[in-house]
C-alpha cells in the first residue's frame, strides 16, 4: 500500500498499526459437524446454511481511514452439504463469526429452527465463545475438533 501524501513517519506507523489490527479480525475458520438420523446413521446431502462475517479487506483498503467503525464488516451465507459419512468440514476460509442458521434434508424432519446456533466467535489465536443450539444443549468445542465434530440429528420420515 502506498503511503498517502501529507502523512509523516509517526502517522504512517500508526496508520499501518491500525490496518493490522483491523485485518486481525479475520481468523482462519475451522468448523466440523456430523449429521445423523435417529438411528445414528449418516445423513448424506443434508444442507446446512451457515452465516459468516468477517472483515472486507477490499473495502478497508479503499476507504480507510475515512470509514465508520463497523463498516469493515461484511456478512455472507454459505450453503454446505454433508458427505457420504454425514460430515460437513469447513476450513480454508477466514472471518470472525460463524452461525449455523438452518439444517435440512428432503425426507427428514428437523427439530432445529432457523438461527439454530448461537455461533462461534473467532479471535486472534483463540475461540472466545461458542453459542447454544436450540433444543440440543451447547454447541460444544467438539465443533472445532475434526475428529469429534458436533452432531446434528434429523429424523427420517417413514
Short mmCIF file of the C-alpha atoms (twelve columns), coordinates in Angstrom:
data_MODEL
# 
_entry.id   MODEL 
# 
loop_
_atom_site.group_PDB 
_atom_site.id 
_atom_site.type_symbol 
_atom_site.label_atom_id 
_atom_site.label_alt_id 
_atom_site.label_comp_id 
_atom_site.label_asym_id 
_atom_site.label_seq_id 
_atom_site.Cartn_x 
_atom_site.Cartn_y 
_atom_site.Cartn_z 
_atom_site.pdbx_PDB_model_num 
ATOM 1   C CA . UNK A 1   0.000   0.000   0.000  1 
ATOM 2   C CA . UNK A 2   1.304   3.427   -0.890 1 
ATOM 3   C CA . UNK A 3   1.753   5.999   1.797  1 
ATOM 4   C CA . UNK A 4   -0.825  8.778   1.370  1 
ATOM 5   C CA . UNK A 5   0.568   12.293  0.889  1 
ATOM 6   C CA . UNK A 6   0.875   14.507  3.952  1 
ATOM 7   C CA . UNK A 7   1.409   11.694  6.492  1 
ATOM 8   C CA . UNK A 8   4.633   11.877  8.485  1 
ATOM 9   C CA . UNK A 9   6.601   8.829   9.669  1 
ATOM 10  C CA . UNK A 10  4.837   8.629   13.038 1 
ATOM 11  C CA . UNK A 11  1.412   8.989   11.421 1 
ATOM 12  C CA . UNK A 12  2.280   6.341   8.847  1 
ATOM 13  C CA . UNK A 13  3.308   3.891   11.588 1 
ATOM 14  C CA . UNK A 14  0.013   4.466   13.419 1 
ATOM 15  C CA . UNK A 15  -1.875  4.071   10.145 1 
ATOM 16  C CA . UNK A 16  -0.144  0.725   9.473  1 
ATOM 17  C CA . UNK A 17  -0.812  -0.478  13.045 1 
ATOM 18  C CA . UNK A 18  -4.498  0.398   12.762 1 
ATOM 19  C CA . UNK A 19  -4.785  -1.513  9.491  1 
ATOM 20  C CA . UNK A 20  -3.024  -4.514  11.016 1 
ATOM 21  C CA . UNK A 21  -5.447  -4.519  13.953 1 
ATOM 22  C CA . UNK A 22  -8.451  -4.288  11.631 1 
ATOM 23  C CA . UNK A 23  -7.205  -7.145  9.453  1 
ATOM 24  C CA . UNK A 24  -6.653  -9.336  12.534 1 
ATOM 25  C CA . UNK A 25  -10.444 -9.517  12.630 1 
ATOM 26  C CA . UNK A 26  -10.203 -12.259 10.020 1 
ATOM 27  C CA . UNK A 27  -9.050  -15.527 11.511 1 
ATOM 28  C CA . UNK A 28  -8.881  -18.997 9.965  1 
ATOM 29  C CA . UNK A 29  -12.241 -20.677 10.466 1 
ATOM 30  C CA . UNK A 30  -12.474 -24.405 11.025 1 
ATOM 31  C CA . UNK A 31  -15.819 -25.983 11.841 1 
ATOM 32  C CA . UNK A 32  -16.791 -29.660 11.869 1 
ATOM 33  C CA . UNK A 33  -20.238 -31.194 12.256 1 
ATOM 34  C CA . UNK A 34  -21.817 -34.520 11.538 1 
ATOM 35  C CA . UNK A 35  -25.430 -35.081 10.553 1 
ATOM 36  C CA . UNK A 36  -27.033 -38.395 11.538 1 
ATOM 37  C CA . UNK A 37  -30.552 -39.817 11.617 1 
ATOM 38  C CA . UNK A 38  -32.492 -41.068 14.640 1 
ATOM 39  C CA . UNK A 39  -30.555 -44.369 14.472 1 
ATOM 40  C CA . UNK A 40  -27.134 -42.699 14.353 1 
ATOM 41  C CA . UNK A 41  -26.708 -43.417 10.638 1 
ATOM 42  C CA . UNK A 42  -25.071 -40.709 8.499  1 
ATOM 43  C CA . UNK A 43  -27.373 -38.420 6.524  1 
ATOM 44  C CA . UNK A 44  -25.890 -37.779 3.086  1 
ATOM 45  C CA . UNK A 45  -26.623 -34.422 1.439  1 
ATOM 46  C CA . UNK A 46  -28.059 -32.612 4.450  1 
ATOM 47  C CA . UNK A 47  -27.890 -28.872 3.789  1 
ATOM 48  C CA . UNK A 48  -26.504 -26.523 6.407  1 
ATOM 49  C CA . UNK A 49  -26.929 -22.815 5.867  1 
ATOM 50  C CA . UNK A 50  -24.028 -21.038 7.526  1 
ATOM 51  C CA . UNK A 51  -23.961 -17.305 8.129  1 
ATOM 52  C CA . UNK A 52  -20.474 -15.887 8.369  1 
ATOM 53  C CA . UNK A 53  -18.989 -12.483 8.983  1 
ATOM 54  C CA . UNK A 54  -15.547 -11.004 8.661  1 
ATOM 55  C CA . UNK A 55  -13.513 -8.016  7.604  1 
ATOM 56  C CA . UNK A 56  -13.921 -6.890  3.987  1 
ATOM 57  C CA . UNK A 57  -10.264 -6.149  3.261  1 
ATOM 58  C CA . UNK A 58  -11.004 -4.588  -0.146 1 
ATOM 59  C CA . UNK A 59  -13.430 -2.120  1.410  1 
ATOM 60  C CA . UNK A 60  -10.951 -1.237  4.159  1 
ATOM 61  C CA . UNK A 61  -8.152  -0.623  1.688  1 
ATOM 62  C CA . UNK A 62  -10.425 1.520   -0.486 1 
ATOM 63  C CA . UNK A 63  -11.991 3.635   2.272  1 
ATOM 64  C CA . UNK A 64  -9.582  3.677   5.234  1 
ATOM 65  C CA . UNK A 65  -9.168  5.969   7.195  1 
ATOM 66  C CA . UNK A 66  -12.404 7.599   6.030  1 
ATOM 67  C CA . UNK A 67  -14.811 4.955   7.261  1 
ATOM 68  C CA . UNK A 68  -17.044 4.497   10.274 1 
ATOM 69  C CA . UNK A 69  -16.430 1.823   12.873 1 
ATOM 70  C CA . UNK A 70  -18.161 -1.369  11.793 1 
ATOM 71  C CA . UNK A 71  -18.112 -0.577  8.068  1 
ATOM 72  C CA . UNK A 72  -15.240 -3.031  7.658  1 
ATOM 73  C CA . UNK A 73  -17.559 -5.957  8.479  1 
ATOM 74  C CA . UNK A 74  -19.251 -7.977  5.784  1 
ATOM 75  C CA . UNK A 75  -21.685 -10.885 6.032  1 
ATOM 76  C CA . UNK A 76  -22.242 -13.773 3.680  1 
ATOM 77  C CA . UNK A 77  -24.152 -17.023 3.524  1 
ATOM 78  C CA . UNK A 78  -22.534 -20.335 2.667  1 
ATOM 79  C CA . UNK A 79  -24.512 -23.500 1.869  1 
ATOM 80  C CA . UNK A 80  -22.652 -26.697 2.682  1 
ATOM 81  C CA . UNK A 81  -23.766 -30.318 2.355  1 
ATOM 82  C CA . UNK A 82  -22.918 -33.400 4.362  1 
ATOM 83  C CA . UNK A 83  -20.781 -36.023 2.653  1 
ATOM 84  C CA . UNK A 84  -21.256 -39.807 2.418  1 
ATOM 85  C CA . UNK A 85  -20.339 -40.164 6.091  1 
ATOM 86  C CA . UNK A 86  -22.612 -37.310 7.195  1 
ATOM 87  C CA . UNK A 87  -19.699 -34.915 7.754  1 
ATOM 88  C CA . UNK A 88  -19.533 -31.227 6.980  1 
ATOM 89  C CA . UNK A 89  -15.998 -29.888 7.204  1 
ATOM 90  C CA . UNK A 90  -15.487 -26.180 6.803  1 
ATOM 91  C CA . UNK A 91  -11.975 -24.804 6.571  1 
ATOM 92  C CA . UNK A 92  -9.870  -22.692 4.286  1 
ATOM 93  C CA . UNK A 93  -11.874 -19.505 4.822  1 
ATOM 94  C CA . UNK A 94  -11.317 -16.563 7.125  1 
ATOM 95  C CA . UNK A 95  -13.662 -14.465 9.201  1 
ATOM 96  C CA . UNK A 96  -14.599 -13.748 12.784 1 
ATOM 97  C CA . UNK A 97  -18.060 -15.236 13.338 1 
ATOM 98  C CA . UNK A 98  -19.889 -18.350 12.188 1 
ATOM 99  C CA . UNK A 99  -23.534 -19.165 12.877 1 
ATOM 100 C CA . UNK A 100 -25.425 -22.297 11.822 1 
ATOM 101 C CA . UNK A 101 -28.667 -20.834 10.525 1 
ATOM 102 C CA . UNK A 102 -30.553 -23.897 9.342  1 
ATOM 103 C CA . UNK A 103 -30.231 -27.591 8.609  1 
ATOM 104 C CA . UNK A 104 -32.494 -29.557 6.290  1 
ATOM 105 C CA . UNK A 105 -32.798 -32.613 4.078  1 
ATOM 106 C CA . UNK A 106 -35.756 -33.708 1.961  1 
ATOM 107 C CA . UNK A 107 -37.414 -36.733 3.536  1 
ATOM 108 C CA . UNK A 108 -36.256 -35.790 7.040  1 
ATOM 109 C CA . UNK A 109 -37.762 -33.813 9.863  1 
ATOM 110 C CA . UNK A 110 -35.638 -31.352 11.747 1 
ATOM 111 C CA . UNK A 111 -36.258 -30.224 15.303 1 
ATOM 112 C CA . UNK A 112 -33.995 -27.256 14.629 1 
ATOM 113 C CA . UNK A 113 -35.499 -23.893 13.713 1 
ATOM 114 C CA . UNK A 114 -33.852 -21.050 11.795 1 
ATOM 115 C CA . UNK A 115 -30.957 -19.450 13.644 1 
ATOM 116 C CA . UNK A 116 -30.291 -22.687 15.482 1 
ATOM 117 C CA . UNK A 117 -26.794 -22.000 16.747 1 
ATOM 118 C CA . UNK A 118 -25.682 -19.038 18.788 1 
ATOM 119 C CA . UNK A 119 -22.461 -19.177 16.834 1 
ATOM 120 C CA . UNK A 120 -18.724 -19.324 17.241 1 
ATOM 121 C CA . UNK A 121 -16.641 -16.179 17.624 1 
ATOM 122 C CA . UNK A 122 -13.086 -16.469 16.311 1 
ATOM 123 C CA . UNK A 123 -10.427 -14.118 17.686 1 
ATOM 124 C CA . UNK A 124 -6.702  -13.939 17.189 1 
ATOM 125 C CA . UNK A 125 -5.306  -17.376 18.056 1 
ATOM 126 C CA . UNK A 126 -8.353  -18.377 20.100 1 
ATOM 127 C CA . UNK A 127 -12.036 -19.148 20.176 1 
ATOM 128 C CA . UNK A 128 -13.734 -16.872 22.667 1 
ATOM 129 C CA . UNK A 129 -17.295 -18.095 22.628 1 
ATOM 130 C CA . UNK A 130 -19.430 -20.921 21.426 1 
ATOM 131 C CA . UNK A 131 -23.148 -20.389 21.454 1 
ATOM 132 C CA . UNK A 132 -26.132 -22.602 22.131 1 
ATOM 133 C CA . UNK A 133 -28.028 -24.819 19.763 1 
ATOM 134 C CA . UNK A 134 -31.765 -24.642 20.348 1 
ATOM 135 C CA . UNK A 135 -33.266 -27.819 21.807 1 
ATOM 136 C CA . UNK A 136 -29.943 -29.657 21.885 1 
ATOM 137 C CA . UNK A 137 -27.776 -28.008 24.531 1 
ATOM 138 C CA . UNK A 138 -24.402 -26.459 23.866 1 
ATOM 139 C CA . UNK A 139 -22.678 -26.066 20.548 1 
ATOM 140 C CA . UNK A 140 -19.592 -27.535 22.127 1 
ATOM 141 C CA . UNK A 141 -15.952 -27.146 21.325 1 
ATOM 142 C CA . UNK A 142 -16.368 -30.507 19.536 1 
ATOM 143 C CA . UNK A 143 -17.419 -28.445 16.500 1 
ATOM 144 C CA . UNK A 144 -13.826 -27.228 16.354 1 
ATOM 145 C CA . UNK A 145 -12.309 -30.714 16.521 1 
ATOM 146 C CA . UNK A 146 -12.017 -32.520 13.157 1 
ATOM 147 C CA . UNK A 147 -12.065 -35.920 14.888 1 
ATOM 148 C CA . UNK A 148 -15.138 -35.331 17.079 1 
ATOM 149 C CA . UNK A 149 -17.320 -32.733 15.393 1 
ATOM 150 C CA . UNK A 150 -20.674 -31.581 16.695 1 
ATOM 151 C CA . UNK A 151 -23.606 -33.911 15.915 1 
ATOM 152 C CA . UNK A 152 -26.926 -32.733 14.497 1 
ATOM 153 C CA . UNK A 153 -29.773 -35.261 14.401 1 
ATOM 154 C CA . UNK A 154 -32.536 -35.435 11.802 1 
ATOM 155 C CA . UNK A 155 -35.467 -37.862 11.843 1 
ATOM 156 C CA . UNK A 156 -36.254 -39.825 8.696  1 
ATOM 157 C CA . UNK A 157 -39.874 -39.593 7.610  1 
ATOM 158 C CA . UNK A 158 -41.325 -43.105 7.382  1 
# 
